[in-house]
Amino acid sequence: MKTYIFLFLAIVSEIIATTALKASEQFTRFWPSVVVVCGYAIAFYFLSLTLRKMDLGIAYAIWSGVGIVLVTALGAVFYKQKPDLPAVIGIAFIIIGVLIINLLSKNSGH
C-alpha cells in the first residue's frame, strides 16, 4: 500500500509541475518556474521510492499514463485546450492500459 501512496505522490507532483510548465512561459516567470522545478524534483523522488517495490516498467507506465490523462484534463480546464475525438479515444486506451496493469499484472507491486 505504501508503494501506491508513493506513486500517487509522484503522479500528483508531476501533474502540478507539468501544468505549471505552461504557466512558466519558458521559465520567464519566476514562481511558476519554481513550482516546475520543485514539482519534478518531488515527483522523481517519490517515483524512486516506488521503485523499491514495483518494477520500473510498470511504475513508469502507471505514472505516465495517469499523468497524461490528468494533465490533459487540467489543460482543458485551465488552458482551454480541448482534445479532439482521436485524442479522447487514445486517452481512453491509456486508461484501459493502466487498469489492465493494475488489475491483472503480477508485477504491479500488489
Beta strands, then each sheet from edge to edge (+ up, - down):
end
